[in-house]
Amino acid sequence: MSIYSAEIQYNLFESANIQLEVPYRYNQKDWKPFHKPFAKARKRLETNFSQFTDQFNIMRNYAKDYQGLESSVK
């Protein structure tokens, strides 16, 4: 867990009493099994992110700034 995510988790807990738990991937340190519904949701999200990355060529853009990226997506 990075320093930033620890800060975010702490702020969420302090401001809204939300305890954020992030499931690790199988190959990550401190991995432990988690509930099936969470596994399904994570798989669906990762699949969607992968599809959008391919669809909008996000990894292969040559934009120099946000306007260039925005115009390449449209």
Biopython code that builds the backbone (N, CA, C, O; Angstrom):
import numpy as np
from Bio.PDB.StructureBuilder import StructureBuilder

atoms = [
    (1, "MET", "N", (0.843, -1.168, 0.000)),
    (1, "MET", "CA", (0.000, 0.000, 0.000)),
    (1, "MET", "C", (0.893, 1.239, 0.000)),
    (1, "MET", "O", (1.827, 1.348, 0.795)),
    (2, "SER", "N", (0.595, 2.155, -0.891)),
    (2, "SER", "CA", (1.421, 3.355, -0.963)),
    (2, "SER", "C", (1.014, 4.359, 0.120)),
    (2, "SER", "O", (-0.013, 4.210, 0.781)),
    (3, "ILE", "N", (1.829, 5.352, 0.271)),
    (3, "ILE", "CA", (1.562, 6.391, 1.263)),
    (3, "ILE", "C", (0.269, 7.128, 0.915)),
    (3, "ILE", "O", (-0.524, 7.457, 1.797)),
    (4, "TYR", "N", (0.066, 7.384, -0.380)),
    (4, "TYR", "CA", (-1.122, 8.125, -0.795)),
    (4, "TYR", "C", (-2.396, 7.358, -0.469)),
    (4, "TYR", "O", (-3.350, 7.937, 0.050)),
    (5, "SER", "N", (-2.422, 6.069, -0.766)),
    (5, "SER", "CA", (-3.632, 5.311, -0.499)),
    (5, "SER", "C", (-3.895, 5.215, 1.002)),
    (5, "SER", "O", (-5.053, 5.190, 1.420)),
    (6, "ALA", "N", (-2.856, 5.160, 1.809)),
    (6, "ALA", "CA", (-3.046, 5.144, 3.264)),
    (6, "ALA", "C", (-3.658, 6.465, 3.724)),
    (6, "ALA", "O", (-4.538, 6.474, 4.585)),
    (7, "GLU", "N", (-3.197, 7.581, 3.155)),
    (7, "GLU", "CA", (-3.768, 8.886, 3.499)),
    (7, "GLU", "C", (-5.232, 8.967, 3.096)),
    (7, "GLU", "O", (-6.064, 9.460, 3.857)),
    (8, "ILE", "N", (-5.542, 8.490, 1.912)),
    (8, "ILE", "CA", (-6.925, 8.521, 1.420)),
    (8, "ILE", "C", (-7.818, 7.672, 2.311)),
    (8, "ILE", "O", (-8.915, 8.093, 2.677)),
    (9, "GLN", "N", (-7.352, 6.474, 2.664)),
    (9, "GLN", "CA", (-8.136, 5.609, 3.536)),
    (9, "GLN", "C", (-8.377, 6.279, 4.882)),
    (9, "GLN", "O", (-9.487, 6.222, 5.410)),
    (10, "TYR", "N", (-7.369, 6.901, 5.431)),
    (10, "TYR", "CA", (-7.501, 7.578, 6.721)),
    (10, "TYR", "C", (-8.491, 8.732, 6.626)),
    (10, "TYR", "O", (-9.338, 8.899, 7.503)),
    (11, "ASN", "N", (-8.387, 9.529, 5.566)),
    (11, "ASN", "CA", (-9.304, 10.661, 5.387)),
    (11, "ASN", "C", (-10.741, 10.197, 5.216)),
    (11, "ASN", "O", (-11.656, 10.806, 5.771)),
    (12, "LEU", "N", (-10.952, 9.136, 4.464)),
    (12, "LEU", "CA", (-12.307, 8.600, 4.307)),
    (12, "LEU", "C", (-12.872, 8.146, 5.646)),
    (12, "LEU", "O", (-14.038, 8.392, 5.954)),
    (13, "PHE", "N", (-12.050, 7.493, 6.424)),
    (13, "PHE", "CA", (-12.524, 7.001, 7.719)),
    (13, "PHE", "C", (-12.830, 8.158, 8.668)),
    (13, "PHE", "O", (-13.839, 8.138, 9.373)),
    (14, "GLU", "N", (-11.966, 9.154, 8.684)),
    (14, "GLU", "CA", (-12.163, 10.291, 9.583)),
    (14, "GLU", "C", (-13.360, 11.139, 9.184)),
    (14, "GLU", "O", (-14.122, 11.575, 10.047)),
    (15, "SER", "N", (-13.537, 11.380, 7.891)),
    (15, "SER", "CA", (-14.596, 12.298, 7.451)),
    (15, "SER", "C", (-15.960, 11.628, 7.324)),
    (15, "SER", "O", (-16.980, 12.240, 7.641)),
    (16, "ALA", "N", (-15.990, 10.368, 6.860)),
    (16, "ALA", "CA", (-17.288, 9.743, 6.597)),
    (16, "ALA", "C", (-17.446, 8.382, 7.250)),
    (16, "ALA", "O", (-18.432, 7.689, 6.999)),
    (17, "ASN", "N", (-16.496, 7.989, 8.079)),
    (17, "ASN", "CA", (-16.531, 6.689, 8.754)),
    (17, "ASN", "C", (-16.621, 5.531, 7.749)),
    (17, "ASN", "O", (-17.335, 4.552, 7.970)),
    (18, "ILE", "N", (-15.887, 5.665, 6.652)),
    (18, "ILE", "CA", (-15.843, 4.634, 5.612)),
    (18, "ILE", "C", (-14.528, 3.887, 5.743)),
    (18, "ILE", "O", (-13.454, 4.490, 5.715)),
    (19, "GLN", "N", (-14.618, 2.576, 5.884)),
    (19, "GLN", "CA", (-13.405, 1.765, 5.944)),
    (19, "GLN", "C", (-13.186, 1.144, 4.564)),
    (19, "GLN", "O", (-13.914, 0.239, 4.156)),
    (20, "LEU", "N", (-12.193, 1.635, 3.867)),
    (20, "LEU", "CA", (-11.903, 1.200, 2.510)),
    (20, "LEU", "C", (-10.961, 0.015, 2.543)),
    (20, "LEU", "O", (-9.875, 0.093, 3.119)),
    (21, "GLU", "N", (-11.374, -1.084, 1.926)),
    (21, "GLU", "CA", (-10.531, -2.269, 1.834)),
    (21, "GLU", "C", (-10.269, -2.562, 0.360)),
    (21, "GLU", "O", (-11.197, -2.660, -0.442)),
    (22, "VAL", "N", (-9.013, -2.698, 0.024)),
    (22, "VAL", "CA", (-8.628, -2.945, -1.352)),
    (22, "VAL", "C", (-8.117, -4.372, -1.470)),
    (22, "VAL", "O", (-7.102, -4.715, -0.864)),
    (23, "PRO", "N", (-8.805, -5.213, -2.241)),
    (23, "PRO", "CA", (-8.317, -6.584, -2.392)),
    (23, "PRO", "C", (-7.062, -6.611, -3.259)),
    (23, "PRO", "O", (-6.973, -5.920, -4.274)),
    (24, "TYR", "N", (-6.112, -7.409, -2.843)),
    (24, "TYR", "CA", (-4.869, -7.541, -3.589)),
    (24, "TYR", "C", (-5.043, -8.547, -4.720)),
    (24, "TYR", "O", (-5.914, -9.415, -4.662)),
    (25, "ARG", "N", (-4.219, -8.426, -5.733)),
    (25, "ARG", "CA", (-4.180, -9.441, -6.780)),
    (25, "ARG", "C", (-3.453, -10.662, -6.251)),
    (25, "ARG", "O", (-2.762, -10.606, -5.234)),
    (26, "TYR", "N", (-3.622, -11.753, -6.954)),
    (26, "TYR", "CA", (-3.049, -13.020, -6.514)),
    (26, "TYR", "C", (-1.535, -12.948, -6.380)),
    (26, "TYR", "O", (-0.966, -13.559, -5.475)),
    (27, "ASN", "N", (-0.870, -12.206, -7.273)),
    (27, "ASN", "CA", (0.588, -12.168, -7.271)),
    (27, "ASN", "C", (1.168, -11.050, -6.409)),
    (27, "ASN", "O", (2.377, -10.817, -6.445)),
    (28, "GLN", "N", (0.332, -10.351, -5.634)),
    (28, "GLN", "CA", (0.828, -9.272, -4.799)),
    (28, "GLN", "C", (1.147, -9.761, -3.387)),
    (28, "GLN", "O", (0.610, -10.759, -2.905)),
    (29, "LYS", "N", (2.036, -9.018, -2.756)),
    (29, "LYS", "CA", (2.406, -9.326, -1.384)),
    (29, "LYS", "C", (1.183, -9.138, -0.479)),
    (29, "LYS", "O", (0.335, -8.287, -0.747)),
    (30, "ASP", "N", (1.097, -9.926, 0.579)),
    (30, "ASP", "CA", (-0.019, -9.874, 1.545)),
    (30, "ASP", "C", (-1.356, -10.289, 0.937)),
    (30, "ASP", "O", (-2.406, -9.890, 1.440)),
    (31, "TRP", "N", (-1.340, -11.085, -0.141)),
    (31, "TRP", "CA", (-2.586, -11.540, -0.755)),
    (31, "TRP", "C", (-3.328, -12.477, 0.176)),
    (31, "TRP", "O", (-2.716, -13.306, 0.849)),
    (32, "LYS", "N", (-4.637, -12.346, 0.215)),
    (32, "LYS", "CA", (-5.487, -13.300, 0.917)),
    (32, "LYS", "C", (-6.811, -13.379, 0.164)),
    (32, "LYS", "O", (-7.224, -12.398, -0.455)),
    (33, "PRO", "N", (-7.478, -14.521, 0.205)),
    (33, "PRO", "CA", (-8.722, -14.674, -0.553)),
    (33, "PRO", "C", (-9.797, -13.689, -0.085)),
    (33, "PRO", "O", (-9.817, -13.286, 1.078)),
    (34, "PHE", "N", (-10.678, -13.312, -0.993)),
    (34, "PHE", "CA", (-11.782, -12.432, -0.638)),
    (34, "PHE", "C", (-13.065, -12.969, -1.246)),
    (34, "PHE", "O", (-13.032, -13.920, -2.028)),
    (35, "HIS", "N", (-14.182, -12.378, -0.899)),
    (35, "HIS", "CA", (-15.494, -12.898, -1.276)),
    (35, "HIS", "C", (-15.689, -12.936, -2.785)),
    (35, "HIS", "O", (-15.173, -12.078, -3.501)),
    (36, "LYS", "N", (-16.425, -13.918, -3.266)),
    (36, "LYS", "CA", (-16.679, -14.083, -4.698)),
    (36, "LYS", "C", (-17.317, -12.860, -5.350)),
    (36, "LYS", "O", (-16.891, -12.475, -6.439)),
    (37, "PRO", "N", (-18.328, -12.227, -4.727)),
    (37, "PRO", "CA", (-18.908, -11.042, -5.391)),
    (37, "PRO", "C", (-17.878, -9.952, -5.647)),
    (37, "PRO", "O", (-17.935, -9.273, -6.671)),
    (38, "PHE", "N", (-16.936, -9.780, -4.725)),
    (38, "PHE", "CA", (-15.890, -8.779, -4.930)),
    (38, "PHE", "C", (-14.968, -9.185, -6.068)),
    (38, "PHE", "O", (-14.527, -8.342, -6.849)),
    (39, "ALA", "N", (-14.677, -10.477, -6.160)),
    (39, "ALA", "CA", (-13.809, -10.967, -7.235)),
    (39, "ALA", "C", (-14.476, -10.738, -8.589)),
    (39, "ALA", "O", (-13.821, -10.332, -9.549)),
    (40, "LYS", "N", (-15.776, -10.999, -8.660)),
    (40, "LYS", "CA", (-16.505, -10.788, -9.917)),
    (40, "LYS", "C", (-16.523, -9.315, -10.307)),
    (40, "LYS", "O", (-16.319, -8.965, -11.470)),
    (41, "ALA", "N", (-16.768, -8.462, -9.323)),
    (41, "ALA", "CA", (-16.809, -7.023, -9.597)),
    (41, "ALA", "C", (-15.443, -6.524, -10.049)),
    (41, "ALA", "O", (-15.351, -5.728, -10.983)),
    (42, "ARG", "N", (-14.381, -6.988, -9.391)),
    (42, "ARG", "CA", (-13.034, -6.557, -9.774)),
    (42, "ARG", "C", (-12.701, -7.015, -11.191)),
    (42, "ARG", "O", (-12.123, -6.260, -11.972)),
    (43, "LYS", "N", (-13.066, -8.249, -11.519)),
    (43, "LYS", "CA", (-12.791, -8.763, -12.861)),
    (43, "LYS", "C", (-13.545, -7.953, -13.908)),
    (43, "LYS", "O", (-13.000, -7.629, -14.963)),
    (44, "ARG", "N", (-14.806, -7.626, -13.611)),
    (44, "ARG", "CA", (-15.607, -6.833, -14.545)),
    (44, "ARG", "C", (-14.984, -5.456, -14.749)),
    (44, "ARG", "O", (-14.898, -4.980, -15.881)),
    (45, "LEU", "N", (-14.552, -4.814, -13.674)),
    (45, "LEU", "CA", (-13.932, -3.491, -13.787)),
    (45, "LEU", "C", (-12.626, -3.540, -14.571)),
    (45, "LEU", "O", (-12.386, -2.695, -15.433)),
    (46, "GLU", "N", (-11.787, -4.521, -14.276)),
    (46, "GLU", "CA", (-10.511, -4.620, -14.994)),
    (46, "GLU", "C", (-10.735, -4.911, -16.469)),
    (46, "GLU", "O", (-9.991, -4.419, -17.318)),
    (47, "THR", "N", (-11.762, -5.712, -16.784)),
    (47, "THR", "CA", (-12.091, -5.982, -18.183)),
    (47, "THR", "C", (-12.551, -4.708, -18.877)),
    (47, "THR", "O", (-12.135, -4.427, -20.002)),
    (48, "ASN", "N", (-13.406, -3.935, -18.214)),
    (48, "ASN", "CA", (-13.873, -2.670, -18.802)),
    (48, "ASN", "C", (-12.727, -1.702, -19.027)),
    (48, "ASN", "O", (-12.642, -1.080, -20.086)),
    (49, "PHE", "N", (-11.843, -1.565, -18.045)),
    (49, "PHE", "CA", (-10.697, -0.672, -18.220)),
    (49, "PHE", "C", (-9.829, -1.114, -19.394)),
    (49, "PHE", "O", (-9.353, -0.282, -20.166)),
    (50, "SER", "N", (-9.625, -2.401, -19.525)),
    (50, "SER", "CA", (-8.823, -2.918, -20.626)),
    (50, "SER", "C", (-9.486, -2.629, -21.968)),
    (50, "SER", "O", (-8.817, -2.226, -22.920)),
    (51, "GLN", "N", (-10.799, -2.833, -22.046)),
    (51, "GLN", "CA", (-11.520, -2.577, -23.299)),
    (51, "GLN", "C", (-11.478, -1.097, -23.664)),
    (51, "GLN", "O", (-11.274, -0.747, -24.826)),
    (52, "PHE", "N", (-11.672, -0.230, -22.672)),
    (52, "PHE", "CA", (-11.632, 1.207, -22.956)),
    (52, "PHE", "C", (-10.240, 1.650, -23.375)),
    (52, "PHE", "O", (-10.097, 2.505, -24.250)),
    (53, "THR", "N", (-9.221, 1.081, -22.763)),
    (53, "THR", "CA", (-7.850, 1.413, -23.133)),
    (53, "THR", "C", (-7.605, 1.065, -24.595)),
    (53, "THR", "O", (-7.015, 1.852, -25.336)),
    (54, "ASP", "N", (-8.056, -0.111, -25.007)),
    (54, "ASP", "CA", (-7.898, -0.506, -26.410)),
    (54, "ASP", "C", (-8.758, 0.355, -27.335)),
    (54, "ASP", "O", (-8.298, 0.780, -28.395)),
    (55, "GLN", "N", (-9.992, 0.609, -26.937)),
    (55, "GLN", "CA", (-10.922, 1.335, -27.783)),
    (55, "GLN", "C", (-10.464, 2.771, -28.032)),
    (55, "GLN", "O", (-10.569, 3.269, -29.153)),
    (56, "PHE", "N", (-9.963, 3.431, -27.008)),
    (56, "PHE", "CA", (-9.581, 4.837, -27.150)),
    (56, "PHE", "C", (-8.081, 5.031, -27.353)),
    (56, "PHE", "O", (-7.603, 6.165, -27.354)),
    (57, "ASN", "N", (-7.341, 3.954, -27.525)),
    (57, "ASN", "CA", (-5.893, 4.035, -27.736)),
    (57, "ASN", "C", (-5.209, 4.899, -26.676)),
    (57, "ASN", "O", (-4.339, 5.710, -26.994)),
    (58, "ILE", "N", (-5.599, 4.725, -25.449)),
    (58, "ILE", "CA", (-5.074, 5.561, -24.375)),
    (58, "ILE", "C", (-3.585, 5.327, -24.159)),
    (58, "ILE", "O", (-2.850, 6.264, -23.849)),
    (59, "MET", "N", (-3.138, 4.095, -24.318)),
    (59, "MET", "CA", (-1.726, 3.807, -24.085)),
    (59, "MET", "C", (-0.844, 4.273, -25.243)),
    (59, "MET", "O", (0.362, 4.445, -25.065)),
    (60, "ARG", "N", (-1.427, 4.479, -26.422)),
    (60, "ARG", "CA", (-0.639, 4.856, -27.591)),
    (60, "ARG", "C", (-1.028, 6.219, -28.116)),
    (60, "ARG", "O", (-1.257, 6.365, -29.317)),
    (61, "ASN", "N", (-1.108, 7.191, -27.285)),
    (61, "ASN", "CA", (-1.413, 8.527, -27.786)),
    (61, "ASN", "C", (-0.143, 9.353, -27.798)),
    (61, "ASN", "O", (0.807, 9.089, -27.062)),
    (62, "TYR", "N", (-0.156, 10.344, -28.641)),
    (62, "TYR", "CA", (1.022, 11.198, -28.772)),
    (62, "TYR", "C", (0.685, 12.633, -28.379)),
    (62, "TYR", "O", (1.327, 13.580, -28.833)),
    (63, "ALA", "N", (-0.320, 12.779, -27.538)),
    (63, "ALA", "CA", (-0.749, 14.109, -27.115)),
    (63, "ALA", "C", (0.294, 14.743, -26.204)),
    (63, "ALA", "O", (0.920, 14.068, -25.386)),
    (64, "LYS", "N", (0.466, 16.017, -26.356)),
    (64, "LYS", "CA", (1.412, 16.755, -25.524)),
    (64, "LYS", "C", (0.733, 17.368, -24.309)),
    (64, "LYS", "O", (1.399, 17.680, -23.322)),
    (65, "ASP", "N", (-0.590, 17.546, -24.367)),
    (65, "ASP", "CA", (-1.338, 18.116, -23.253)),
    (65, "ASP", "C", (-2.746, 17.528, -23.242)),
    (65, "ASP", "O", (-3.083, 16.691, -24.079)),
    (66, "TYR", "N", (-3.567, 17.972, -22.288)),
    (66, "TYR", "CA", (-4.911, 17.410, -22.130)),
    (66, "TYR", "C", (-5.790, 17.689, -23.346)),
    (66, "TYR", "O", (-6.583, 16.833, -23.736)),
    (67, "GLN", "N", (-5.662, 18.875, -23.955)),
    (67, "GLN", "CA", (-6.489, 19.192, -25.120)),
    (67, "GLN", "C", (-6.180, 18.238, -26.270)),
    (67, "GLN", "O", (-7.091, 17.819, -26.984)),
    (68, "GLY", "N", (-4.929, 17.896, -26.453)),
    (68, "GLY", "CA", (-4.564, 16.940, -27.486)),
    (68, "GLY", "C", (-5.136, 15.565, -27.217)),
    (68, "GLY", "O", (-5.597, 14.892, -28.139)),
    (69, "LEU", "N", (-5.111, 15.140, -25.969)),
    (69, "LEU", "CA", (-5.689, 13.851, -25.597)),
    (69, "LEU", "C", (-7.193, 13.876, -25.790)),
    (69, "LEU", "O", (-7.773, 12.912, -26.290)),
    (70, "GLU", "N", (-7.823, 14.962, -25.402)),
    (70, "GLU", "CA", (-9.264, 15.091, -25.541)),
    (70, "GLU", "C", (-9.684, 15.060, -27.011)),
    (70, "GLU", "O", (-10.688, 14.434, -27.351)),
    (71, "SER", "N", (-8.929, 15.728, -27.883)),
    (71, "SER", "CA", (-9.288, 15.744, -29.294)),
    (71, "SER", "C", (-9.015, 14.400, -29.963)),
    (71, "SER", "O", (-9.664, 14.064, -30.953)),
    (72, "SER", "N", (-8.057, 13.620, -29.433)),
    (72, "SER", "CA", (-7.776, 12.311, -30.044)),
    (72, "SER", "C", (-8.824, 11.289, -29.673)),
    (72, "SER", "O", (-8.981, 10.293, -30.379)),
    (73, "VAL", "N", (-9.547, 11.501, -28.588)),
    (73, "VAL", "CA", (-10.578, 10.551, -28.146)),
    (73, "VAL", "C", (-11.869, 10.771, -28.925)),
    (73, "VAL", "O", (-12.599, 9.814, -29.180)),
    (74, "LYS", "N", (-12.163, 11.997, -29.306)),
    (74, "LYS", "CA", (-13.435, 12.299, -29.981)),
    (74, "LYS", "C", (-13.491, 11.757, -31.376)),
    (74, "LYS", "O", (-14.495, 11.931, -32.066)),
]
sb = StructureBuilder()
sb.init_structure("model")
sb.init_model(0)
sb.init_chain("A")
sb.init_seg("    ")
for serial, (resi, resn, name, xyz) in enumerate(atoms, 1):
    if name == "N":
        sb.init_residue(resn, " ", resi, " ")
    sb.init_atom(name, np.array(xyz, "f"), 0.0, 1.0, " ", f" {name:<3s}", serial, name[0])
structure = sb.get_structure()
